[in-house]
Amino acid sequence: MIELSYPGDLTDTHALALQLSTTGLSPVACQSKARRFAKAAAALSVTSHADRIRRAMAFFVPGRIEVLGKHTDYAGGRTMVAAVERGFAIVAVPRDDRQTTIIDAESGQTVRFLIDPELKPPAGSWSNYPMTVARRVARNFPGACRGADMALLSDLPQAAGLSSSSALLVSVFLVLAETNHLSARDEYWHNIGTKTDLAGYLGTIENGQTFGTLPGDRGVGTFGGSEDHTAILCAEADHISQYAFCPVEFEKMLPMPPSHVFAVGASGIAAHKTGAAREQYNAASRLASALAELWRRQTGRDAPHLAAALGSATDAAERLQSLLRTVDTADFDRAALAARLEHFMIESGEIIPEASDALAGGDLRAFGRLVDQSQQAAEQLLGNQVPETVFLAAAARRLGAAAASAFGAGFGGSVWALVEADRADAFLAAWADAYRADFPQHAPLASFFLTSAGPAAFRVC
């Protein structure tokens, strides 16, 4: 993680913006982030004495774009990801007791809770994520019970598929880890030695799984992986990263086409991982788990996830497809299992390797065709698209984007488009106008913005 060791006043936006420029953020993003840190610091100063504010720590934690890799990470597959230049500015001061206070510097909404292994986060509330972090820290690191006062500000559109919830989780963990000096503890360094280890661990905080010798618990209720946390912690400015998962393994770092930027269109349909949307998301995860379990049961081979099953024999794909035609799958629809298997093999095994080669070779025409295939597979096989995201992807291509695809959990959310930087503003305006003309009911909540591939999370001071 980058550590700026900024010595100045967080409310001095000019000096802070200059310091932020060393991270790879664009000049516009530096100015925006500096203002947000100043606002967060001001919100925190209302509840903290001046001497405590002088001991404040500050982090920037970005959201992410999933370039390719729809629902592949938790099944051991691969993804291509980039950080965006939007995210959380968080300012915090340690406490000497177990209480933690989190202030939304924009709305003033405040939550308070104790660092406690028996904490019971409320389902359906944003406080579920920070409280789940606090509970897991208390359980995995007995005696790590110091809280903190935090103020945060985000410019990520909420529930838009840009990993705002995972970015919040990472933000709170970074503060509590520093407050409780977790990296100096045996339990920490025995399990978490690298940034990718940390990404894997944070993924298990969210999904509730055990990580090494650090026991799991309930998590936040979604059966996801660690793609988001990996992008947030391991991205590089001006690059797209390729990783495999379960465990997290770095594969490639691909430079962004120098003449292009990302345009992001948030549909205005919330991609909440709560309620019915959470069940849709978890259904895709359960199908992948069911395929791995079917392989284990019928072959006697130890395969912890779908990617391991497919990699355990040269004819594994054919055998698994044959099994789906012959065995009893009363718990799942055979057609749904077959479609889930086909999607995973196409997305992780074919499209991503070919797309990364095309991007590395500067062949944007081939890259765009492969991204189109990924979008079509999501629509036809994964079934996680809605008319609005289908429209946004198709409209972006019609308007001249080199590539465009929906991303994230699906069932709403956003679409990214790779566009030429010198015509990006005109593209964004035309894209937004086209969407709002076809879906006027979503116009109040839809949002469109440009971003470079940004840096990973970093500490400011």
N, C-alpha and C positions, 0 to 999 in steps of 0.2 A: 504494500500500500504506500502511495506517495504521502510524505509528511512534509508540509510546507514550513512548519515551525514559525508561522506568522507572528511577529513580535508586537504588532500594532493593535490599535483599537478596532474592534469589529464594526464599529459604526462609522469608521473612516472609509467610505465606499471607494474613493479614488485609489488610496493606497492598497486596499484589499483587492480591487480589480487588477491592479498591476501584478500583485503576487499570484493571483489565480491564473494569469496569462501563461505562467510557466507550466501549467498542467496539460496544455493541449486544448483547452476550451477556446472557442472562438471569442473575438473581442466583444461581440454582442452578448454572448452567454456570460462572460466575465462580469460585465456591468450588471446584468440581471441577477447573478448569484450574489454579488457584493451587496446589492440592495436587500436581498432576502436575508442574508446573514445579519445585516444591520437591524432589520425588522424583528428577527428572531431574538437577537441580543436585547433589543429594547423590551420585548415582551417578557423576557426572563428577568430583566432588571426590576420589574414591578414586584416580583416575589422574592428577590435575593438582594442581600446587602452588597455594597460596592466592593468590599474585600473579597467576597465570594465570586463576583463576576470577574475579577482579575484572574481567578483560577479557572476560568471557563475553558472548556474544550469545544471544538467545532469540527464537524464533518460534513462533507458533501457526498451524498449517496444517490447515484443516478438510477433512472429506469432503463429499460432495455428494449431493443427491437429483436425479435426472433426472425432472422432473415429466412432461414429454412430449419425444419425440424419440428413439425407439428406433432405433438403428443408422442415424442420418441424418447425423451430423456429418462423418464421413470421406467421404461422398458429396456434400458441399457443401450439405447441407440445413440446417434450423434445429432448435433445441431450446429448451425452457424448463427452467431449472435453478435450484436454490437450494442454498446451503451449509447444512450441518447444524452444530449446536453441539458436535459431537464431532470429534476429529481428533488431530493430533500436537502435543504439547508437546516442543520440541527446544531443548536448551541446548548451546552449542558454544564452543570456544576455538580460535583459529587456531594452527597450528604453523609452524615455520620450515623444515620439510622436506617431502617429498612424501608422507609417510604420512598416511593417514586411518583413524581408529578410530571405529566406531559401536557404542554399547552400548545394548541394549534394557534400560531401567531396570526393567522388570517381571520379565523372565526372567533377566537377567544375560548373555544371549547376546551375544557380541562378534564383530565382523568387522573385519579389518584389510586394507588394500590400499594401493597406491601410486597417486598421480595419474599416469596413464601412458596415452599414446595407443594402446598395444598391449595394454591390460588385457583379460583374457578372463573375463568374468563367468560363474559357473556357472548353467546353465539349471535351472529348477525351484526355485531358492532365493530368499528375499526379498532376499538380497544382490545379486541380478541388477540390481535397480533402482538402488541407490546406485552400484554399480560402473559401470553403463552411463552414469550422469551424469558420473562422474569421467573416463571415457574420452572422452566427447564434448567435455567442457570442455577437456581436454588437446589434442584434435584441432582444435577450432574456435578456440581462443585459445592459440596456441603460447607457451610460457613461463609460462602460468598453472598452476603446478605446486605451489603451497602447499596442504598438507592441513590437516585440522582434527581435533580430538577432539570427538565428539558423543555426547550421551546423549539418548535419546528415549523417549517414553511415549505410547501411543495408547489411546483408549477407543473406537475404531471396531471393530465386529465384522469380523474378517478375512475376505476373499474373500466378502463379502456384497453386492457391487454398489454399495457406498458410496464407491468410488474410494480405498480405503486404499492401494493400490499407487501410484497417481498422486500421492496426497498425500505418500507417502514420497519419491517422486522429486522433487517440488517442494521439500520440506523440505531435502533434501540439496543441491539446486541453490542455494537461497537462501543456505545457509551457505558453499558454495564460491565463489559469486559475490561475496559480501561479503569473504571471506578473500583473494580474488585481485583485488579491485577491478575486476571485469569491466566495470562500467558506465562506467568511465573510458577504456576501450579503444576504438579506432576501429572494430574489427570488431563490437563490441557496438552502439554507438549508430548505426552505419550500417544495421544490420538490426533493432534492437529499440529503438523509440522510445516505445512505449506499453505498458500492461499487456496489451492484447489481442495486441500483437506478441509479448510474452514468453510468453503462453499458447500462441500458435501455435508458437513455437520449442520450448517444453517438450513439446508434442505430438509434434514431430519427433524429439526425443531418444528418446521412447518408441517411435515407429513406425519410426525410422531414416531418415526422409526428409531431404532437403536443405531448409534454410530460408534464402532469400535467397542470400547468398554463403557461408553457413556449411554446409560439406558434411556430408551424412548418413553413417550407418554402419549397423551391423546392428540397432540398437535392442534392444528386449527380446524381440522375436519376435511381437508382435501388430500387426495392420494396422488400428489404430484411428485416431481423430482427436484433436481438441484440446478437445472438450466438457468433459471433466473438469478440465483445467487452467484453462480459462476460468472455470468455476464457482468453482474454488478461489481464483483470483486476483482475480476481478472481481465477485463476488457483493456484494450489499448486505443488511444486516440488515433483516428484516421485508419483504423483497421477493423476487419471483420474476423472474429475468432471462431475456430472450429474445435469442438470438444466432443468426446465420447463420455458416457456416464455409467454409473454403478460399477466401479467407482469413477469419479471425475478424472478424465485423462485428456491432457492437451494433445491436439493433433496438428493444427495449422494456424498460422496467423497470416491473414490475407490483406494486402493493402487495399483501401478503398480506391476506386477509380478517381484519380485526382481532379477530374473535371466535373464530378457528380456529388450530389448531396442526397440525403433522404428527405422526402416529403411524407408526412404522416397525416392520415385522415382518420379521426376518431368518429365513429358512426353515430354516437349519441345513444346507442343501445348499451346499457351497462353490462359488462362481462363479470358480474359479481360471482365470487366463488362461495356463494351462500344460497340457501334455499334450493329451488328447482334447478337453478344454473349449476350449483355445486353438484347436484345429483347427475346432471348431464356430463359434467367434467369427469366425475368419478366413474361413470359408466364406461367411458373410453379406457380408463385405467384398469377397471375390473376385467374388461375383455382381454387386454394384454396379459394380465396376470392369469386369467383362465387358460390362455393358450400355452403359457409356460407350465402351468400345472398339468395340463393334458399331456404335454411332452414328458414331463417327469413321471407321471403315472403309467404311461404306456411304454416307456423305454427303460425306466429305472435309472436314468441318468440324472445327475445333479445339475440343474440349470436354474440359477436364481432368478432369471428374467428371460424375456422373449429373445433378446439378442444373443444370450448365452445358448439358448436352445437352438437357434438357427446356426450358430457357429460351432456346434458340437459335432457336426457330421457334414460331409460334403453334400449329402442328399437330404439334409434335415428339412428344407423347405418342402420338397416333394412328399416326404413322409408325413409331415405335419398336415399338409393339405389332404393327403389320403386319410389320415386319422379323422379329420373333420367330416369326411363322408361316411365313416363307418361306426364311430363310437357314439355312445349315448351322451348327449350334451343337454340334458333336461334343464339345467340351470341357465343356459344361454342359447339364443337363437343361432343355428348353424350358419345361416347367411351372414349374420352380424359378425360372428367369429371369423369367417372367411374374408369378409371385407376388411376387418381390422388387421388380419395377417397380411393381406395384399398391400394395404396402405403402408404398414410399417416397412415391409420389404422394399417397396418402391421409394419411399421418402428417405429412409436411413441408408438403405443399401445401394440404391441406384442414383437418385437425383442429387443428393448432397455430394458424393464423391465427384460426379461429373460437373456439377455446378461450381465446386471449389476449383477444379482444374480450369474451367472456362474463365473464372474470375482471375485466377492467377495468371492466365495467359492473355488477359485483356480482351477476351472475346465476349463482349457484352451482348451481342446478338444471340449467341448460344446460351449464355447465362439467362437471358430473358425467356427463351423458350423453355428452359428447364424449370424456372420459377413458375411459368404458366402451367406446366405439368403438375407441380406441387399444389397449386391452387385448385386445379381440376380434381386432383386426388382427394383433397380436403372436402370438396363439394360432393363428390360421387361416392367415396369410400369411407372417409372418416365421418362425414355427416355433421360437421360442427360449424357449418356456415349458415348465415341468414341472408335474405335477399339484399340487405343493405351492404354487407361486406362483399358479396358477389358483384354488386354494381360498382362499388368503389374500385375493386381490382380491375375490372374490365374497362371502366371509364379512364383510369390512369393510363392503361395501355393505349387506348384510343387517342388520348391527348399527347402521346409521345414519350411516356416513361419507358426507360430501358428495361425495367422489370417492375412487377408489382404483385403483392400478395397480402392476404390477411395473415394475422399472426396472433400468437398467444393461445389461451384456452379455447377461444371461439365462442359461438352462441351469442355473438355481439362483438364489441371491441373495435379494433382498428385495422387499417391497411397501410402498409408502407409502399412507397414508390421511389425508385432510383431515377433521379432527374438531373439534367445538366444544370450546373450551378448558375450559369449566366442567364438562364431563362426560368429559374426555379420560382421566382415570385409570380410571374405570369401563369405558370403551370398551376401553382397552388390556388390562385384566384379562380381560374377556369374550372379546376377540379371541385372546389368548394361550391361554385355556382351550379355546376351540373348536379351535384348530389342534393343540394337544397331544392333544386327545381323538381327532382324526382321524388324526394322524401321530405317535403316541407314540414311534416309533423315532427321530424327529428332536428330541425334547424336550430332550435334554442339550445340544445345540448351538444350538437356536433361541434368539433373544433379541428382546425387544420394548422399545421406548423411545419417549419423546416428545421433540420438538425444535421450537423455533421456527426460522424461516428466519434463519440466522446470518450474521455478517460474513465477508468474505473473509479470506485469510491476512494476518497482521499481525506486525510486529516488536515485541517487548516491550522489549528493550534491546539 
